[in-house]
Amino acid sequence: MEDVLDVVIVGAGPTGLACAIDAVRENLNTLVVEKGCLVNSLFNYPPGMTFFTTRERLEIGEVPFTSVNVKPTRTEALEYYRRVAELFHLPIRYQERVLAVTGSNNQFEVKTSMPDGKQNSYRSRKVVIATGYYDIPNLMGIPGEDLPKVSHYYGEAHAFFQRKVAVIGGANSAAIAALDLFRHGAEVTLVHWEPELSRHIKYWIRPDIENRIKEGSIQAFLGATLKEVTEDSILIETAQHELIRRENDFVYALTGYHPDYALLEGAGVAVDPKTSRPQCNSKTLESNVPGIYLAGVLISGKHTNEIFIENGRFHGKLIINHIQKHLDGRTSCS
């Protein structure tokens, strides 16, 4: 165990990096712990992805995001965040998953694990949890979901030319994946448990996916559920409760994601069972556990469309201002 840190930040996504920048600027003894790579969630986005938002709204640390496009690509974003991390010399430990946060205000212990099984521990006065939600998929809980042919993250479409692919879900990611696969020559089946596609599909994507379904280019089963995946087929229960088995080569289960509730609840953070919102002071972003702060999209619970990089990037200032104030006086955060 090392010396006591002022703050440990869990997660090196854009929001976690923004928190780290503000902490470093205040000369706080800071460490960022990340279970994957830098901005791991963005790294797992499809290679050709373009952001919906403009480059200015992805900026952190007042560092300009230069891009040839008004709406930057995934590749440009990865380069930008690498540059920011280098510029501020942010202290980040990669490939280190946080297992638990124990202790109390000013006396926390953050326990971690590395891929080789080695465990580590850090002592810290304050903890900021900025883990996002993209890294833990919502499982379907059906036979065959663990087969190699099933993925909860969309990749590239080229490999599925003239192959039969099922896309499970009806929100924005599923619509984009289905269209991309169709345009790369895949035979696409879309399965969504609700009778209509999500209202959160972007306005310029909705008519495209609806027209492809209407013309039969993409076969959609709405109000239906996927019941089983086998090596060469899928089993669908339609809205009329009819069971249909279809030949299948691959399944993209884009059924959404959720924050690491186990980590939050293990640390004593109260989570509303209905909304999945963790208890949090909206002015300071301190949770119900004094000294543990929450940042980014995990604050919104199930309503993940409320917080994005463009507004989560400002959470660092609220948190670090509150931490700095109380660290200076060595008083309890409450």
Legacy VTK file of the C-alpha trace (Angstrom):
# vtk DataFile Version 3.0
C-alpha trace
ASCII
DATASET POLYDATA
POINTS 334 float
0.000 0.000 0.000
1.338 3.433 -0.959
1.203 6.808 0.793
-2.160 8.487 1.217
-3.419 10.191 -1.943
-5.692 13.197 -1.963
-8.012 11.709 -4.567
-8.384 8.484 -6.526
-10.442 8.782 -9.709
-12.016 5.573 -10.996
-12.264 5.651 -14.779
-10.165 7.320 -17.494
-12.980 8.296 -19.825
-13.455 11.936 -20.855
-15.247 12.773 -17.592
-12.630 11.039 -15.446
-9.880 12.832 -17.355
-11.655 16.167 -16.857
-11.783 15.488 -13.103
-8.103 14.550 -13.105
-7.126 17.739 -14.946
-8.899 19.902 -12.365
-7.327 17.896 -9.529
-3.814 18.228 -10.970
-4.332 21.949 -11.509
-5.140 22.260 -7.799
-1.938 20.363 -6.947
-3.858 17.479 -5.422
-1.992 14.193 -5.104
-4.049 12.330 -7.705
-4.261 8.882 -9.267
-6.583 7.676 -12.034
-7.330 3.950 -12.151
-8.666 2.508 -15.416
-9.660 -1.087 -16.074
-8.916 -0.844 -19.790
-7.138 1.678 -21.971
-7.437 5.457 -22.146
-11.072 6.435 -22.929
-11.835 2.720 -23.083
-15.499 3.135 -24.018
-14.657 5.336 -27.007
-12.018 2.825 -28.059
-14.757 0.179 -28.218
-16.938 2.285 -30.510
-17.114 1.158 -34.166
-13.932 2.206 -36.024
-15.732 4.422 -38.543
-18.016 6.152 -36.042
-18.700 9.882 -36.234
-19.849 11.749 -33.109
-23.282 13.349 -33.112
-21.956 16.381 -31.269
-19.477 19.015 -32.424
-15.773 18.995 -31.579
-16.046 21.975 -29.193
-18.406 20.033 -26.947
-15.905 17.200 -26.551
-13.136 19.464 -25.288
-11.747 19.098 -21.771
-9.181 21.132 -19.878
-9.751 24.106 -22.217
-7.603 22.302 -24.803
-8.882 22.995 -28.353
-10.087 19.973 -30.316
-8.831 20.516 -33.845
-10.579 18.475 -36.514
-11.159 18.725 -40.254
-14.797 17.843 -39.536
-17.372 19.787 -37.545
-18.433 16.457 -36.071
-15.229 14.538 -35.343
-14.579 10.857 -35.845
-13.700 8.223 -33.278
-10.090 8.211 -34.523
-9.798 11.975 -34.056
-11.298 11.761 -30.562
-8.849 9.056 -29.481
-5.945 11.170 -30.706
-7.307 14.236 -28.930
-7.668 12.538 -25.543
-4.201 10.999 -25.844
-2.819 14.473 -26.436
-4.692 15.906 -23.441
-3.490 13.141 -21.112
0.090 13.799 -22.214
-0.232 17.570 -21.929
-1.305 17.441 -18.284
0.936 14.468 -17.379
-2.062 12.711 -15.852
-1.087 9.825 -13.538
-3.087 6.865 -14.876
-2.844 3.165 -14.052
-4.178 1.080 -16.961
-5.548 -2.469 -17.056
-6.389 -2.211 -13.361
-9.973 -2.897 -12.327
-11.309 -1.420 -9.091
-12.808 -4.223 -7.045
-13.960 -2.292 -3.999
-13.886 1.018 -2.189
-13.853 0.614 1.585
-13.231 2.813 4.602
-14.640 6.256 5.289
-14.101 9.912 4.530
-10.386 10.831 4.451
-9.514 7.172 5.081
-10.600 5.263 1.981
-8.948 2.162 0.612
-9.333 1.427 -3.106
-8.679 -2.228 -3.926
-7.800 -3.195 -7.488
-6.959 -6.222 -9.605
-4.765 -6.588 -12.708
-5.078 -9.071 -15.592
-2.408 -11.340 -14.117
-4.423 -11.654 -10.901
-2.150 -9.417 -8.866
-4.037 -7.140 -6.500
-3.182 -3.662 -5.375
-4.461 -1.166 -2.851
-4.418 2.616 -2.589
-5.215 4.845 0.362
-7.007 8.075 -0.446
-8.781 10.903 1.294
-11.405 11.221 -1.438
-12.703 9.017 -4.266
-14.344 10.038 -7.545
-16.226 7.313 -9.424
-16.491 8.132 -13.134
-16.905 4.677 -14.634
-19.581 5.470 -17.206
-21.945 2.681 -18.231
-20.772 1.382 -21.611
-18.531 -1.376 -20.274
-21.222 -3.588 -18.728
-23.840 -4.801 -21.245
-27.415 -5.671 -20.366
-27.537 -9.414 -20.897
-30.498 -11.129 -22.534
-30.244 -14.164 -20.270
-30.978 -16.694 -22.992
-29.335 -19.965 -24.079
-26.423 -19.358 -26.425
-25.715 -15.794 -25.384
-22.191 -16.826 -24.384
-21.366 -18.228 -27.832
-18.453 -16.570 -29.688
-20.868 -15.509 -32.436
-22.647 -13.118 -30.038
-21.266 -9.648 -29.337
-22.649 -6.772 -27.288
-20.414 -4.283 -29.097
-20.660 -3.389 -32.757
-17.516 -3.591 -34.900
-17.060 -3.384 -38.660
-19.537 -4.585 -41.258
-17.192 -5.800 -44.001
-16.680 -9.241 -42.449
-20.428 -9.936 -42.738
-20.793 -9.475 -46.511
-23.317 -12.090 -47.743
-23.802 -13.435 -44.212
-26.891 -13.583 -42.020
-26.699 -11.205 -39.081
-29.238 -10.492 -36.344
-29.265 -7.133 -34.567
-31.073 -7.158 -31.225
-32.372 -3.802 -30.042
-34.332 -0.839 -31.320
-32.419 2.221 -30.181
-29.857 4.348 -31.971
-26.940 1.902 -31.861
-29.056 -0.942 -33.205
-30.441 1.206 -36.036
-26.965 2.374 -37.068
-25.571 -1.164 -36.958
-28.454 -2.601 -38.967
-28.088 0.064 -41.665
-24.322 -0.310 -41.825
-24.546 -4.088 -42.140
-27.231 -3.822 -44.830
-25.103 -1.409 -46.867
-22.139 -3.780 -46.662
-24.104 -6.652 -48.126
-25.269 -8.513 -45.021
-28.706 -10.103 -44.697
-30.018 -8.279 -41.644
-32.723 -9.297 -39.183
-33.696 -6.741 -36.533
-35.382 -7.962 -33.337
-36.786 -5.478 -30.817
-38.927 -6.273 -27.808
-41.020 -3.098 -28.061
-43.732 -2.654 -30.729
-41.995 0.451 -32.111
-38.436 1.619 -32.552
-37.060 3.879 -29.830
-37.994 7.549 -29.959
-34.348 8.357 -29.153
-33.137 7.347 -32.606
-31.498 10.400 -34.213
-33.842 12.325 -36.484
-31.702 11.817 -39.592
-31.374 8.059 -38.976
-35.020 7.258 -38.231
-36.422 7.693 -41.749
-33.570 5.641 -43.180
-34.120 2.631 -40.899
-37.921 2.884 -41.196
-37.759 2.951 -44.996
-35.356 0.004 -45.161
-37.753 -1.979 -42.960
-40.777 -0.909 -44.998
-39.212 -1.989 -48.282
-38.032 -5.290 -46.787
-34.298 -4.636 -47.131
-34.066 -5.190 -43.371
-36.523 -7.670 -41.905
-37.732 -6.437 -38.549
-39.546 -8.290 -35.789
-41.028 -5.653 -33.477
-42.686 -6.580 -30.218
-40.608 -9.765 -30.407
-37.921 -11.389 -28.286
-34.900 -13.524 -29.023
-35.294 -16.826 -27.192
-32.209 -18.807 -28.173
-28.956 -18.647 -30.129
-27.307 -21.740 -31.589
-24.217 -22.200 -33.727
-26.196 -21.789 -36.953
-29.583 -20.295 -36.017
-31.636 -18.034 -33.773
-35.095 -18.593 -32.296
-37.480 -15.614 -32.283
-40.803 -15.323 -30.482
-42.953 -12.873 -32.442
-45.490 -10.415 -31.100
-48.130 -13.041 -31.858
-46.181 -15.580 -29.741
-45.182 -17.567 -32.796
-41.765 -19.242 -32.656
-39.622 -18.731 -35.739
-36.197 -20.281 -36.240
-33.920 -18.524 -38.719
-30.498 -19.346 -40.099
-27.887 -17.098 -38.547
-24.135 -16.491 -38.668
-23.730 -13.738 -36.078
-25.681 -11.798 -33.454
-25.123 -8.203 -32.344
-27.009 -7.899 -29.062
-27.173 -4.113 -28.731
-29.474 -4.203 -25.735
-27.899 -1.371 -23.786
-25.470 -1.100 -20.908
-25.449 -0.136 -17.250
-23.062 1.282 -14.631
-21.152 -0.889 -12.190
-23.855 -0.908 -9.530
-21.999 -3.547 -7.531
-19.059 -1.190 -7.053
-21.326 1.690 -6.038
-23.432 -0.312 -3.606
-20.357 -2.059 -2.191
-18.974 1.375 -1.343
-22.232 2.245 0.437
-23.669 4.495 -2.270
-27.477 4.303 -2.247
-29.020 3.454 -5.630
-32.721 4.029 -6.326
-34.207 0.622 -7.276
-36.669 2.161 -9.747
-34.533 4.708 -11.608
-31.083 3.231 -10.847
-29.962 6.753 -9.942
-27.304 6.808 -7.217
-27.892 9.286 -4.416
-25.913 12.417 -5.182
-25.823 16.102 -4.211
-26.518 17.992 -7.445
-24.371 20.982 -6.383
-21.254 19.130 -5.232
-21.773 15.661 -6.813
-20.909 14.083 -3.475
-22.811 10.869 -2.859
-24.560 9.885 0.351
-21.169 8.534 1.457
-19.096 11.547 2.564
-15.920 11.769 0.494
-17.165 9.659 -2.428
-18.127 11.685 -5.498
-19.891 10.627 -8.688
-19.240 12.020 -12.163
-20.535 11.494 -15.669
-23.384 9.456 -17.026
-23.661 7.041 -14.080
-25.386 9.862 -12.172
-28.400 9.614 -14.480
-29.189 5.951 -13.782
-31.396 4.449 -16.484
-31.834 7.843 -18.157
-28.541 7.665 -20.016
-29.689 10.221 -22.585
-29.427 13.009 -19.964
-25.653 13.158 -19.580
-23.041 12.960 -22.325
-19.407 13.989 -22.683
-20.595 17.502 -23.533
-22.094 18.116 -20.066
-20.297 15.478 -17.964
-16.970 17.166 -18.729
-17.925 20.009 -16.355
-18.398 17.735 -13.351
-14.720 17.900 -12.455
-14.842 21.557 -11.477
-17.777 21.017 -9.107
-16.132 18.020 -7.483
-12.585 19.320 -7.191
-13.732 22.713 -5.883
-15.606 20.930 -3.095
-12.720 18.560 -2.375
-10.156 21.377 -2.346
-12.230 23.443 0.044
-12.466 20.654 2.573
-8.949 19.324 2.167
-7.510 22.777 2.875
-9.372 22.941 6.169
-9.183 19.193 6.795
-12.880 19.252 7.600
-15.390 16.556 6.883
-17.248 16.643 3.565
-20.957 16.374 4.168
LINES 1 335
334 0 1 2 3 4 5 6 7 8 9 10 11 12 13 14 15 16 17 18 19 20 21 22 23 24 25 26 27 28 29 30 31 32 33 34 35 36 37 38 39 40 41 42 43 44 45 46 47 48 49 50 51 52 53 54 55 56 57 58 59 60 61 62 63 64 65 66 67 68 69 70 71 72 73 74 75 76 77 78 79 80 81 82 83 84 85 86 87 88 89 90 91 92 93 94 95 96 97 98 99 100 101 102 103 104 105 106 107 108 109 110 111 112 113 114 115 116 117 118 119 120 121 122 123 124 125 126 127 128 129 130 131 132 133 134 135 136 137 138 139 140 141 142 143 144 145 146 147 148 149 150 151 152 153 154 155 156 157 158 159 160 161 162 163 164 165 166 167 168 169 170 171 172 173 174 175 176 177 178 179 180 181 182 183 184 185 186 187 188 189 190 191 192 193 194 195 196 197 198 199 200 201 202 203 204 205 206 207 208 209 210 211 212 213 214 215 216 217 218 219 220 221 222 223 224 225 226 227 228 229 230 231 232 233 234 235 236 237 238 239 240 241 242 243 244 245 246 247 248 249 250 251 252 253 254 255 256 257 258 259 260 261 262 263 264 265 266 267 268 269 270 271 272 273 274 275 276 277 278 279 280 281 282 283 284 285 286 287 288 289 290 291 292 293 294 295 296 297 298 299 300 301 302 303 304 305 306 307 308 309 310 311 312 313 314 315 316 317 318 319 320 321 322 323 324 325 326 327 328 329 330 331 332 333
